[in-house]
Amino acid sequence: MKKNYKDIFIIILMLSSLFSSSSLRSMMFPGWGELNEFKILSESSDLENIKYIKKRSNSLMIIESALWVSFLTSNELSKSYKNDYELFGKNNAGVNWLGKTDLYAANVGNFNNFTEYNSYKLLTGQYNDIYPEDEGYEWDWQDENSKRLKYDRIRNKSEKTDKIKTYMVASLFINRIISTFDVLSIKRNHGRLVTFDVENNSSDLKFNLNYNF
């Protein structure tokens, strides 16, 4: 029990140290670090001179929120479209989706049936791409191209929304980099990036160089 209390105490100290850093706050949520800098500087600076910091903070937070909304929306849409095309393929072409890849899903939409696909691969010498028989790779649209094309349209929507989700993840990462460097720029502009402490002892004079992150 004492060990649990000790672990909790250590975690609280670590979180307190983490949240005290403007740069680390920006890594967690862009704009948060700028807001922290604004609060610190507002105690000793003219508010007119630091008003731009709060504007940057608001802008970055709005962008971050919009990116998260886009990420979550595209993620849900991608999963919804995937469920739709898998169900459509199963009901209309007898597709067994167990253990199948996105490439297999694309092939189901590009070829009328399993035999047509394998024949094409044999003809073009792509022997390694042939699907084995009687292992659950069979499908057959029974020459109903309208259904196959409808399936492929839904699959393409799933693929596009999944790409948007990937772009949003990259954008979230970039937004954090921008905010972190912005905080460092604010610290530098207001003399908070590097500070000096002087210790005057009876025997010597000591200078301490401190970096604030």
N, CA, C and O of each residue as an XYZ file, in Angstrom:
852
protein
N       0.829     -1.203      0.000
C       0.000      0.000      0.000
C       0.865      1.256      0.000
O       0.582      2.214     -0.719
N       1.952      1.243      0.834
C       2.858      2.379      0.878
C       3.531      2.593     -0.467
O       3.755      3.726     -0.892
N       3.851      1.478     -1.134
C       4.493      1.559     -2.444
C       3.558      2.234     -3.450
O       4.008      3.019     -4.285
N       2.257      1.930     -3.373
C       1.279      2.548     -4.278
C       1.219      4.049     -4.065
O       1.159      4.815     -5.027
N       1.235      4.478     -2.791
C       1.220      5.909     -2.499
C       2.474      6.587     -3.044
O       2.425      7.702     -3.564
N       3.588      5.890     -2.913
C       4.856      6.435     -3.404
C       4.816      6.603     -4.922
O       5.266      7.620     -5.450
N       4.275      5.601     -5.620
C       4.169      5.662     -7.084
C       3.255      6.805     -7.512
O       3.560      7.529     -8.460
N       2.135      6.965     -6.811
C       1.195      8.041     -7.131
C       1.855      9.403     -6.934
O       1.677     10.315     -7.742
N       2.623      9.528     -5.845
C       3.309     10.779     -5.543
C       4.322     11.115     -6.630
O       4.434     12.267     -7.049
N       5.065     10.098     -7.088
C       6.059     10.310     -8.151
C       5.374     10.747     -9.440
O       5.858     11.642    -10.132
N       4.241     10.111     -9.763
C       3.498     10.466    -10.976
C       3.006     11.904    -10.909
O       3.071     12.635    -11.898
N       2.514     12.308     -9.741
C       2.028     13.683     -9.570
C       3.166     14.680     -9.758
O       2.988     15.721    -10.391
N       4.347     14.358     -9.202
C       5.503     15.242     -9.363
C       5.916     15.352    -10.826
O       6.246     16.435    -11.309
N       5.895     14.215    -11.526
C       6.266     14.207    -12.948
C       5.291     15.036    -13.759
O       5.704     15.812    -14.621
N       3.989     14.881    -13.492
C       2.981     15.648    -14.216
C       3.095     17.129    -13.902
O       2.918     17.964    -14.790
N       3.388     17.467    -12.656
C       3.544     18.865    -12.276
C       4.714     19.497    -13.013
O       4.628     20.630    -13.487
N       5.814     18.743    -13.102
C       6.983     19.227    -13.832
C       6.684     19.386    -15.312
O       7.120     20.345    -15.949
N       5.931     18.427    -15.852
C       5.573     18.461    -17.269
C       4.715     19.673    -17.594
O       4.981     20.398    -18.553
N       3.673     19.889    -16.777
C       2.740     20.969    -17.049
C       3.347     22.348    -16.804
O       2.810     23.346    -17.285
N       4.452     22.425    -16.068
C       5.067     23.718    -15.796
C       5.840     24.245    -16.990
O       6.165     25.432    -17.026
N       6.144     23.406    -17.967
C       6.916     23.812    -19.131
C       6.003     24.244    -20.264
O       5.115     23.498    -20.674
N       6.225     25.459    -20.773
C       5.406     25.962    -21.881
C       5.636     25.158    -23.152
O       4.692     24.874    -23.890
N       6.896     24.789    -23.410
C       7.212     24.030    -24.620
C       6.533     22.669    -24.613
O       5.992     22.234    -25.630
N       6.561     21.990    -23.456
C       5.922     20.680    -23.366
C       4.405     20.793    -23.442
O       3.729     19.899    -23.951
N       3.874     21.913    -22.926
C       2.429     22.135    -23.059
C       2.052     22.268    -24.529
O       1.013     21.762    -24.955
N       2.890     22.945    -25.302
C       2.614     23.102    -26.731
C       2.684     21.775    -27.468
O       1.960     21.556    -28.438
N       3.558     20.894    -27.003
C       3.635     19.566    -27.618
C       2.364     18.769    -27.346
O       1.926     17.967    -28.172
N       1.778     19.008    -26.166
C       0.561     18.277    -25.808
C      -0.667     18.861    -26.498
O      -1.504     18.129    -27.026
N      -0.761     20.197    -26.486
C      -1.896     20.855    -27.142
C      -1.435     22.233    -27.627
O      -1.310     23.156    -26.822
N      -1.182     22.384    -28.928
C      -0.696     23.656    -29.477
C      -1.547     24.848    -29.042
O      -2.777     24.815    -29.094
N      -0.853     25.898    -28.614
C      -1.530     27.097    -28.124
C      -1.526     27.174    -26.617
O      -1.604     28.259    -26.042
N      -1.436     26.009    -25.967
C      -1.429     25.972    -24.505
C      -0.144     26.596    -23.963
O      -0.164     27.310    -22.960
N       0.967     26.319    -24.635
C       2.244     26.887    -24.206
C       2.252     28.402    -24.339
O       2.743     29.107    -23.457
N       1.699     28.907    -25.457
C       1.614     30.359    -25.655
C       0.754     31.006    -24.566
O       1.077     32.077    -24.051
N      -0.339     30.335    -24.233
C      -1.228     30.861    -23.188
C      -0.501     30.926    -21.844
O      -0.680     31.870    -21.076
N       0.323     29.908    -21.571
C       1.104     29.906    -20.337
C       2.106     31.049    -20.311
O       2.294     31.701    -19.284
N       2.756     31.288    -21.462
C       3.704     32.398    -21.556
C       3.000     33.738    -21.361
O       3.532     34.640    -20.714
N       1.812     33.858    -21.921
C       1.045     35.103    -21.761
C       0.741     35.358    -20.282
O       0.865     36.486    -19.803
N       0.349     34.320    -19.575
C       0.029     34.472    -18.150
C       1.256     34.874    -17.349
O       1.180     35.721    -16.458
N       2.396     34.255    -17.676
C       3.629     34.575    -16.958
C       4.068     36.013    -17.238
O       4.402     36.757    -16.316
N       4.065     36.395    -18.515
C       4.535     37.731    -18.901
C       3.578     38.835    -18.478
O       3.994     39.974    -18.270
N       2.293     38.502    -18.350
C       1.302     39.519    -17.977
C       1.539     40.054    -16.567
O       1.032     41.117    -16.208
N       2.306     39.320    -15.773
C       2.584     39.762    -14.409
C       3.619     40.886    -14.363
O       3.686     41.643    -13.395
N       4.431     40.985    -15.432
C       5.501     41.980    -15.404
C       5.613     42.810    -16.678
O       6.489     43.670    -16.771
N       4.748     42.573    -17.658
C       4.851     43.280    -18.934
C       3.577     44.064    -19.231
O       2.513     43.806    -18.670
N       3.724     45.027    -20.131
C       2.576     45.788    -20.617
C       1.715     44.860    -21.468
O       2.214     44.227    -22.398
N       0.433     44.781    -21.154
C      -0.453     43.841    -21.859
C      -0.522     44.111    -23.350
O      -0.713     43.187    -24.140
N      -0.367     45.382    -23.745
C      -0.409     45.717    -25.170
C       0.749     45.077    -25.925
O       0.614     44.707    -27.091
N       1.877     44.950    -25.257
C       3.073     44.392    -25.905
C       3.020     42.868    -26.036
O       3.744     42.285    -26.843
N       2.178     42.242    -25.256
C       2.122     40.773    -25.306
C       0.763     40.263    -25.788
O       0.493     39.062    -25.766
N      -0.087     41.196    -26.222
C      -1.416     40.803    -26.676
C      -1.346     39.830    -27.855
O      -2.209     38.967    -28.015
N      -0.299     39.986    -28.681
C      -0.143     39.108    -29.848
C       0.018     37.644    -29.447
O      -0.351     36.748    -30.207
N       0.569     37.395    -28.251
C       0.788     36.016    -27.795
C      -0.544     35.300    -27.610
O      -0.696     34.142    -27.999
N      -1.503     35.995    -27.017
C      -2.812     35.389    -26.797
C      -3.523     35.130    -28.124
O      -4.226     34.130    -28.267
N      -3.342     36.030    -29.099
C      -3.946     35.830    -30.422
C      -3.372     34.583    -31.083
O      -4.101     33.786    -31.672
N      -2.046     34.425    -30.975
C      -1.415     33.218    -31.529
C      -1.941     31.967    -30.836
O      -2.220     30.953    -31.476
N      -2.069     32.061    -29.518
C      -2.579     30.924    -28.755
C      -3.971     30.529    -29.224
O      -4.249     29.350    -29.443
N      -4.844     31.517    -29.378
C      -6.214     31.240    -29.822
C      -6.236     30.625    -31.211
O      -6.993     29.690    -31.473
N      -5.395     31.161    -32.110
C      -5.347     30.649    -33.490
C      -4.899     29.189    -33.524
O      -5.497     28.357    -34.206
N      -3.838     28.898    -32.778
C      -3.311     27.529    -32.760
C      -4.299     26.552    -32.129
O      -4.420     25.411    -32.576
N      -4.998     26.994    -31.099
C      -5.993     26.131    -30.462
C      -7.178     25.856    -31.382
O      -7.715     24.749    -31.409
N      -7.577     26.884    -32.138
C      -8.668     26.699    -33.102
C      -8.262     25.714    -34.188
O      -9.032     24.830    -34.562
N      -7.027     25.880    -34.694
C      -6.512     24.968    -35.723
C      -6.434     23.544    -35.178
O      -6.821     22.591    -35.854
N      -5.931     23.407    -33.952
C      -5.815     22.080    -33.336
C      -7.183     21.421    -33.192
O      -7.349     20.238    -33.493
N      -8.148     22.189    -32.735
C      -9.503     21.650    -32.565
C     -10.103     21.228    -33.902
O     -10.741     20.180    -34.006
N      -9.890     22.059    -34.929
C     -10.408     21.740    -36.264
C      -9.753     20.475    -36.822
O     -10.416     19.658    -37.462
N      -8.453     20.319    -36.577
C      -7.743     19.123    -37.040
C      -8.264     17.868    -36.345
O      -8.420     16.821    -36.975
N      -8.532     17.978    -35.050
C      -9.062     16.817    -34.325
C     -10.458     16.445    -34.821
O     -10.781     15.266    -34.967
N     -11.281     17.465    -35.078
C     -12.631     17.196    -35.607
C     -12.525     16.500    -36.964
O     -13.248     15.540    -37.234
N     -11.617     16.991    -37.818
C     -11.423     16.399    -39.150
C     -10.901     14.975    -39.049
O     -11.334     14.090    -39.787
N      -9.961     14.760    -38.123
C      -9.403     13.418    -37.937
C     -10.479     12.433    -37.487
O     -10.622     11.352    -38.059
N     -11.227     12.814    -36.465
C     -12.259     11.919    -35.925
C     -13.363     11.666    -36.942
O     -13.866     10.549    -37.057
N     -13.740     12.716    -37.687
C     -14.792     12.566    -38.702
C     -14.344     11.645    -39.826
O     -15.077     10.740    -40.226
N     -13.134     11.878    -40.335
C     -12.619     11.046    -41.433
C     -12.414      9.606    -40.972
O     -12.625      8.671    -41.744
N     -12.007      9.427    -39.724
C     -11.811      8.082    -39.184
C     -13.135      7.324    -39.124
O     -13.207      6.157    -39.509
N     -14.177      7.993    -38.641
C     -15.491      7.358    -38.552
C     -16.062      7.072    -39.937
O     -16.647      6.013    -40.165
N     -15.893      8.015    -40.860
C     -16.388      7.816    -42.228
C     -15.674      6.652    -42.905
O     -16.298      5.830    -43.576
N     -14.355      6.594    -42.718
C     -13.577      5.520    -43.330
C     -14.050      4.157    -42.830
O     -14.222      3.230    -43.621
N     -14.259      4.034    -41.528
C     -14.735      2.764    -40.961
C     -16.142      2.437    -41.436
O     -16.472      1.279    -41.689
N     -16.974      3.482    -41.554
C     -18.352      3.269    -42.004
C     -18.388      2.787    -43.451
O     -19.105      1.842    -43.781
N     -17.607      3.447    -44.315
C     -17.551      3.031    -45.725
C     -16.977      1.623    -45.853
O     -17.427      0.840    -46.690
N     -15.979      1.300    -45.022
C     -15.379     -0.036    -45.076
C     -16.399     -1.108    -44.691
O     -16.496     -2.155    -45.331
N     -17.146     -0.826    -43.644
C     -18.195     -1.774    -43.243
C     -19.226     -1.946    -44.349
O     -19.714     -3.051    -44.589
N     -19.558     -0.833    -45.026
C     -20.556     -0.870    -46.102
C     -20.081     -1.710    -47.282
O     -20.819     -2.560    -47.782
N     -18.827     -1.469    -47.734
C     -18.384     -2.212    -48.926
C     -18.119     -3.680    -48.610
O     -18.309     -4.546    -49.463
N     -17.677     -3.959    -47.375
C     -17.470     -5.362    -47.009
C     -18.796     -6.117    -46.956
O     -18.891     -7.253    -47.421
N     -19.809     -5.484    -46.392
C     -21.132     -6.111    -46.331
C     -21.707     -6.286    -47.736
O     -22.303     -7.316    -48.049
N     -21.519     -5.255    -48.585
C     -22.030     -5.327    -49.953
C     -21.322     -6.444    -50.729
O     -21.964     -7.195    -51.463
N     -19.996     -6.552    -50.564
C     -19.232     -7.590    -51.252
C     -19.594     -8.977    -50.780
O     -19.650     -9.922    -51.567
N     -19.840     -9.093    -49.484
C     -20.219    -10.396    -48.930
C     -21.575    -10.841    -49.444
O     -21.753    -12.009    -49.789
N     -22.543     -9.918    -49.499
C     -23.909    -10.273    -49.897
C     -24.062    -10.464    -51.396
O     -24.925    -11.225    -51.834
N     -23.236     -9.783    -52.196
C     -23.435     -9.808    -53.650
C     -22.361    -10.562    -54.427
O     -22.562    -10.897    -55.594
N     -21.213    -10.834    -53.784
C     -20.163    -11.561    -54.504
C     -19.603    -12.713    -53.676
O     -18.650    -13.374    -54.091
N     -20.189    -12.954    -52.510
C     -19.745    -14.070    -51.684
C     -18.346    -13.906    -51.116
O     -17.651    -14.899    -50.901
N     -17.914    -12.660    -50.865
C     -16.550    -12.403    -50.378
C     -16.421    -12.810    -48.914
O     -17.262    -12.482    -48.076
N     -15.338    -13.536    -48.638
C     -14.978    -13.871    -47.260
C     -13.847    -12.915    -46.839
O     -12.738    -13.002    -47.366
N     -14.121    -12.021    -45.910
C     -13.163    -10.966    -45.569
C     -12.155    -11.373    -44.504
O     -11.274    -10.580    -44.172
N     -12.252    -12.555    -43.967
C     -11.366    -12.971    -42.889
C      -9.902    -12.977    -43.351
O      -9.523    -13.718    -44.258
N      -9.089    -12.131    -42.701
C      -7.653    -12.079    -43.001
C      -7.294    -11.433    -44.316
O      -6.173    -11.603    -44.796
N      -8.214    -10.694    -44.916
C      -7.950    -10.096    -46.227
C      -7.349     -8.687    -46.099
O      -7.554     -7.993    -45.104
N      -6.603     -8.291    -47.135
C      -5.908     -7.004    -47.144
C      -6.676     -5.978    -47.983
O      -7.650     -6.309    -48.659
N      -6.213     -4.726    -47.923
C      -6.806     -3.674    -48.749
C      -6.587     -3.955    -50.239
O      -7.430     -3.613    -51.068
N      -5.453     -4.578    -50.573
C      -5.178     -4.923    -51.969
C      -6.187     -5.947    -52.471
O      -6.661     -5.849    -53.603
N      -6.510     -6.912    -51.648
C      -7.529     -7.893    -52.015
C      -8.869     -7.198    -52.254
O      -9.573     -7.516    -53.213
N      -9.219     -6.254    -51.385
C     -10.469     -5.508    -51.537
C     -10.505     -4.759    -52.861
O     -11.547     -4.674    -53.510
N      -9.340     -4.210    -53.259
C      -9.256     -3.500    -54.539
C      -9.431     -4.469    -55.709
O     -10.101     -4.144    -56.689
N      -8.832     -5.652    -55.609
C      -8.945     -6.645    -56.679
C     -10.387     -7.129    -56.848
O     -10.833     -7.391    -57.965
N     -11.102     -7.243    -55.742
C     -12.510     -7.647    -55.800
C     -13.318     -6.638    -56.616
O     -14.257     -7.011    -57.320
N     -12.953     -5.370    -56.518
C     -13.665     -4.331    -57.265
C     -13.215     -4.191    -58.698
O     -13.932     -3.614    -59.516
N     -12.028     -4.712    -59.027
C     -11.481     -4.549    -60.382
C     -11.741     -5.746    -61.305
O     -11.630     -5.627    -62.525
N     -12.084     -6.885    -60.725
C     -12.294     -8.085    -61.534
C     -13.656     -8.699    -61.211
O     -14.125     -8.652    -60.074
N     -14.270     -9.269    -62.231
C     -15.605     -9.840    -62.083
C     -15.627    -11.021    -61.122
O     -16.577    -11.197    -60.358
N     -14.572    -11.825    -61.168
C     -14.534    -12.980    -60.260
C     -13.095    -13.443    -60.020
O     -12.143    -12.949    -60.624
N     -12.985    -14.390    -59.134
C     -11.706    -14.965    -58.724
C     -10.955    -15.581    -59.909
O      -9.745    -15.401    -60.041
N     -11.666    -16.295    -60.753
C     -11.040    -16.972    -61.896
C     -10.504    -15.962    -62.894
O      -9.412    -16.141    -63.433
N     -11.258    -14.905    -63.147
C     -10.823    -13.858    -64.083
C      -9.553    -13.184    -63.563
O      -8.637    -12.898    -64.334
N      -9.504    -12.939    -62.293
C      -8.320    -12.309    -61.694
C      -7.094    -13.201    -61.863
O      -6.056    -12.741    -62.337
N      -7.204    -14.479    -61.477
C      -6.064    -15.390    -61.582
C      -5.620    -15.588    -63.022
O      -4.422    -15.695    -63.288
N      -6.569    -15.640    -63.960
C      -6.235    -15.798    -65.387
C      -5.418    -14.605    -65.878
O      -4.459    -14.762    -66.635
N      -5.811    -13.414    -65.436
C      -5.086    -12.202    -65.834
C      -3.665    -12.231    -65.274
O      -2.726    -11.862    -65.979
N      -3.489    -12.654    -64.044
C      -2.168    -12.704    -63.444
C      -1.280    -13.743    -64.124
O      -0.082    -13.525    -64.299
N      -1.877    -14.877    -64.506
C      -1.122    -15.896    -65.243
C      -0.689    -15.375    -66.601
O       0.445    -15.598    -67.025
N      -1.588    -14.684    -67.280
C      -1.324    -14.153    -68.611
C      -0.200    -13.129    -68.594
O       0.600    -13.058    -69.527
N      -0.141    -12.335    -67.527
C       0.876    -11.268    -67.436
C       2.126    -11.712    -66.680
O       3.021    -10.905    -66.429
N       2.189    -12.985    -66.320
C       3.388    -13.528    -65.670
C       3.559    -13.121    -64.216
O       4.658    -13.218    -63.671
N       2.481    -12.663    -63.580
C       2.566    -12.249    -62.175
C       2.137    -13.420    -61.281
O       1.113    -13.367    -60.599
N       2.952    -14.471    -61.309
C       2.570    -15.717    -60.657
C       2.486    -15.592    -59.136
O       1.698    -16.294    -58.501
N       3.274    -14.724    -58.560
C       3.267    -14.588    -57.097
C       1.994    -13.925    -56.565
O       1.700    -13.988    -55.371
N       1.246    -13.290    -57.472
C       0.031    -12.578    -57.051
C      -1.233    -13.416    -57.159
O      -2.326    -12.949    -56.835
N      -1.081    -14.653    -57.614
C      -2.249    -15.524    -57.783
C      -2.780    -15.964    -56.419
O      -2.011    -16.291    -55.515
N      -4.116    -15.965    -56.286
C      -4.747    -16.420    -55.050
C      -4.960    -17.937    -55.113
O      -5.380    -18.454    -56.148
N      -4.677    -18.655    -54.023
C      -4.880    -20.110    -53.998
C      -6.370    -20.458    -53.990
O      -7.201    -19.706    -53.481
N      -6.674    -21.598    -54.557
C      -8.061    -22.055    -54.596
C      -8.454    -22.723    -53.273
O      -7.622    -23.257    -52.540
N      -9.752    -22.667    -53.009
C     -10.353    -23.331    -51.850
C      -9.752    -22.876    -50.513
O      -9.667    -23.657    -49.566
N      -9.336    -21.597    -50.448
C      -8.806    -21.043    -49.195
C      -9.523    -19.746    -48.812
O      -9.004    -18.931    -48.049
N     -10.716    -19.581    -49.356
C     -11.531    -18.435    -48.980
C     -11.267    -17.158    -49.752
O     -11.691    -16.083    -49.328
N     -10.567    -17.256    -50.889
C     -10.284    -16.065    -51.688
C     -11.276    -15.874    -52.839
O     -11.200    -14.880    -53.560
N     -12.194    -16.808    -53.014
C     -13.105    -16.744    -54.147
C     -14.116    -15.595    -54.007
O     -14.534    -15.241    -52.904
N     -14.492    -15.028    -55.154
C     -15.609    -14.076    -55.232
C     -16.177    -14.136    -56.642
O     -15.487    -14.560    -57.569
N     -17.404    -13.725    -56.813
C     -18.036    -13.757    -58.130
C     -19.204    -12.760    -58.165
O     -20.195    -12.912    -57.450
N     -19.057    -11.743    -59.013
C     -20.116    -10.741    -59.169
C     -21.174    -11.196    -60.174
O     -22.161    -10.501    -60.409
N     -20.954    -12.369    -60.761
C     -21.904    -12.953    -61.709
C     -22.246    -11.984    -62.834
O     -23.403    -11.829    -63.225
N     -21.198    -11.338    -63.338
C     -21.301    -10.406    -64.485
C     -22.222     -9.212    -64.224
O     -22.658     -8.555    -65.169
N     -22.516     -8.930    -62.988
C     -23.335     -7.754    -62.664
C     -22.394     -6.578    -62.376
O     -22.069     -6.270    -61.229
N     -21.973     -5.935    -63.478
C     -20.993     -4.857    -63.371
C     -21.497     -3.673    -62.547
O     -20.713     -2.991    -61.885
N     -22.785     -3.436    -62.589
C     -23.327     -2.297    -61.838
C     -23.083     -2.479    -60.339
O     -22.765     -1.524    -59.631
N     -23.237     -3.715    -59.870
C     -22.993     -3.987    -58.443
C     -21.503     -3.898    -58.121
O     -21.104     -3.365    -57.086
N     -20.691     -4.433    -59.033
C     -19.240     -4.379    -58.807
C     -18.755     -2.931    -58.763
O     -17.929     -2.575    -57.923
N     -19.269     -2.098    -59.667
C     -18.861     -0.688    -59.716
C     -19.368      0.080    -58.490
O     -18.698      0.977    -57.978
N     -20.561     -0.294    -58.037
C     -21.082      0.351    -56.827
C     -20.198      0.009    -55.632
O     -19.867      0.873    -54.820
N     -19.821     -1.264    -55.538
C     -18.907     -1.708    -54.482
C     -17.609     -0.912    -54.545
O     -17.111     -0.454    -53.517
N     -17.062     -0.744    -55.745
C     -15.776     -0.070    -55.901
C     -15.869      1.417    -55.553
O     -14.914      1.998    -55.040
N     -17.004      2.019    -55.830
C     -17.186      3.429    -55.456
C     -17.165      3.598    -53.941
O     -16.558      4.534    -53.419
N     -17.834      2.685    -53.241
C     -17.852      2.754    -51.772
C     -16.448      2.509    -51.220
O     -16.010      3.171    -50.279
N     -15.750      1.538    -51.829
C     -14.384      1.234    -51.366
C     -13.457      2.424    -51.590
O     -12.618      2.726    -50.741
N     -13.603      3.100    -52.728
C     -12.775      4.273    -53.012
C     -13.038      5.398    -52.011
O     -12.116      6.115    -51.623
N     -14.288      5.552    -51.596
C     -14.612      6.562    -50.584
C     -13.920      6.234    -49.263
O     -13.413      7.121    -48.577
N     -13.907      4.953    -48.921
C     -13.233      4.520    -47.696
C     -11.742      4.814    -47.774
O     -11.134      5.273    -46.808
N     -11.168      4.544    -48.929
C      -9.740      4.771    -49.127
C      -9.384      6.253    -49.057
O      -8.371      6.629    -48.466
N     -10.229      7.097    -49.669
C      -9.967      8.545    -49.669
C     -10.085      9.130    -48.265
O      -9.253      9.939    -47.855
N     -11.108      8.726    -47.537
C     -11.270      9.247    -46.175
C     -10.164      8.741    -45.263
O      -9.776      9.429    -44.319
N      -9.652      7.547    -45.533
C      -8.539      7.025    -44.749
C      -7.278      7.840    -45.016
O      -6.481      8.062    -44.104
N      -7.089      8.286    -46.249
C      -5.943      9.139    -46.578
C      -6.070     10.496    -45.889
O      -5.086     11.048    -45.396
N      -7.288     11.026    -45.863
C      -7.519     12.298    -45.160
C      -7.143     12.154    -43.687
O      -6.529     13.046    -43.104
N      -7.518     11.024    -43.095
C      -7.166     10.754    -41.695
C      -5.650     10.779    -41.507
O      -5.157     11.325    -40.520
N      -4.909     10.188    -42.451
C      -3.442     10.187    -42.386
C      -2.897     11.605    -42.477
O      -1.969     11.969    -41.754
N      -3.484     12.414    -43.381
C      -3.047     13.809    -43.511
C      -3.311     14.579    -42.217
O      -2.511     15.429    -41.825
N      -4.418     14.287    -41.563
C      -4.749     14.986    -40.321
C      -3.752     14.635    -39.222
O      -3.376     15.498    -38.428
N      -3.321     13.381    -39.168
C      -2.322     12.967    -38.185
C      -1.021     13.734    -38.413
O      -0.403     14.218    -37.465
N      -0.610     13.841    -39.683
C       0.606     14.595    -40.015
C       0.440     16.066    -39.649
O       1.372     16.690    -39.141
N      -0.738     16.620    -39.905
C      -1.002     18.025    -39.598
C      -0.980     18.282    -38.098
O      -0.498     19.325    -37.656
N      -1.496     17.343    -37.312
C      -1.453     17.469    -35.855
C      -0.009     17.509    -35.359
O       0.326     18.270    -34.451
N       0.827     16.694    -35.956
C       2.245     16.670    -35.587
C       2.921     17.993    -35.958
O       3.677     18.554    -35.165
N       2.641     18.488    -37.173
C       3.238     19.741    -37.638
C       2.781     20.914    -36.779
O       3.564     21.814    -36.476
N       1.507     20.897    -36.388
C       0.979     21.981    -35.551
C       1.711     22.042    -34.217
O       1.920     23.125    -33.671
N       2.099     20.893    -33.696
C       2.839     20.858    -32.437
C       4.249     21.415    -32.606
O       4.760     22.109    -31.727
N       4.870     21.109    -33.735
C       6.209     21.641    -34.002
C       6.155     23.164    -34.110
O       6.994     23.868    -33.547
N       5.153     23.661    -34.842
C       4.996     25.110    -35.016
C       4.806     25.789    -33.664
O       5.444     26.802    -33.377
N       3.933     25.232    -32.842
C       3.645     25.835    -31.540
C       4.858     25.800    -30.618
O       5.117     26.760    -29.892
N       5.605     24.693    -30.647
C       6.788     24.573    -29.795
C       7.842     25.605    -30.158
O       8.414     26.248    -29.278
N       8.103     25.768    -31.458
C       9.081     26.761    -31.896
C       8.568     28.179    -31.657
O       9.350     29.097    -31.410
N       7.256     28.349    -31.733
C       6.674     29.662    -31.455
C       6.905     30.050    -29.999
O       7.229     31.199    -29.702
N       6.740     29.093    -29.099
C       6.983     29.346    -27.681
C       8.445     29.721    -27.446
O       8.739     30.647    -26.691
N       9.359     28.999    -28.096
C      10.781     29.311    -27.960
C      11.078     30.710    -28.488
O      11.902     31.431    -27.926
N      10.395     31.093    -29.579
C      10.570     32.437    -30.143
C      10.071     33.504    -29.162
O      10.718     34.533    -28.968
N       8.919     33.244    -28.553
C       8.365     34.185    -27.568
C       9.310     34.324    -26.378
O       9.556     35.432    -25.903
N       9.839     33.200    -25.898
C      10.782     33.226    -24.781
C      12.018     34.043    -25.138
O      12.502     34.835    -24.330
N      12.523     33.846    -26.349
C      13.714     34.582    -26.776
C      13.428     36.073    -26.876
O      14.231     36.895    -26.434
N      12.273     36.426    -27.462
C      11.924     37.838    -27.636
C      11.732     38.572    -26.312
O      11.931     39.784    -26.228
N      11.344     37.824    -25.279
C      11.072     38.447    -23.980
C      12.109     38.072    -22.926
O      11.879     38.209    -21.724
N      13.269     37.590    -23.414
C      14.380     37.323    -22.505
C      14.162     36.193    -21.539
O      14.727     36.185    -20.445
N      13.333     35.221    -21.936
C      13.046     34.101    -21.035
C      13.663     32.785    -21.490
O      13.485     31.750    -20.849
N      14.387     32.836    -22.597
C      14.973     31.590    -23.100
C      16.235     31.220    -22.324
O      16.473     30.048    -22.031
N      17.033     32.224    -21.997
C      18.263     32.004    -21.233
C      18.315     33.005    -20.093
O      18.096     34.196    -20.309
N      18.599     32.546    -18.895
C      18.734     33.445    -17.753
C      20.056     33.171    -17.041
O      20.590     32.063    -17.099
N      20.566     34.185    -16.378
C      21.818     34.064    -15.633
C      21.554     34.271    -14.145
O      20.810     35.170    -13.754
N      22.166     33.437    -13.329
C      22.145     33.616    -11.882
C      23.575     33.827    -11.410
O      24.499     33.170    -11.890
N      23.750     34.740    -10.475
C      25.083     35.017     -9.938
C      25.107     34.655     -8.466
O      24.281     35.129     -7.687
N      26.059     33.812     -8.089
C      26.244     33.446     -6.692
C      27.547     34.059     -6.204
O      28.627     33.724     -6.691
N      27.437     34.940     -5.258
C      28.606     35.646     -4.739
C      28.987     35.069     -3.379
O      28.418     35.434     -2.350
N      29.953     34.169     -3.397
C      30.446     33.588     -2.157
C      31.671     34.367     -1.662
O      32.205     35.218     -2.372
N      32.089     34.072     -0.478
C      33.245     34.783      0.077
C      34.525     34.489     -0.673
O      35.433     35.319     -0.716
N      34.599     33.299     -1.269
C      35.848     32.898     -1.929
C      35.828     33.078     -3.440
O      36.872     33.309     -4.050
N      34.643     32.975     -4.053
C      34.593     33.082     -5.511
C      33.242     33.617     -5.976
O      32.297     33.743     -5.197
N      33.182     33.928     -7.274
C      31.962     34.425     -7.931
C      31.530     33.383     -8.939
O      32.297     33.025     -9.832
N      30.289     32.887     -8.802
C      29.824     31.791     -9.665
C      28.659     32.254    -10.539
O      27.721     32.892    -10.060
N      28.737     31.917    -11.849
C      27.671     32.242    -12.792
C      26.955     30.943    -13.164
O      27.591     29.943    -13.498
N      25.623     30.975    -13.101
C      24.804     29.834    -13.525
C      24.002     30.209    -14.758
O      23.319     31.232    -14.777
N      24.086     29.394    -15.768
C      23.352     29.609    -17.009
C      22.162     28.672    -17.052
O      22.327     27.454    -16.985
N      20.960     29.228    -17.163
C      19.744     28.421    -17.135
C      18.988     28.538    -18.438
O      18.824     29.635    -18.972
N      18.520     27.395    -18.958
C      17.692     27.361    -20.147
C      16.271     27.054    -19.715
O      16.041     26.116    -18.951
N      15.312     27.840    -20.197
C      13.902     27.637    -19.843
C      13.148     27.043    -21.017
O      13.154     27.611    -22.109
N      12.494     25.897    -20.802
C      11.728     25.233    -21.870
C      10.285     25.098    -21.475
O       9.483     24.566    -22.242
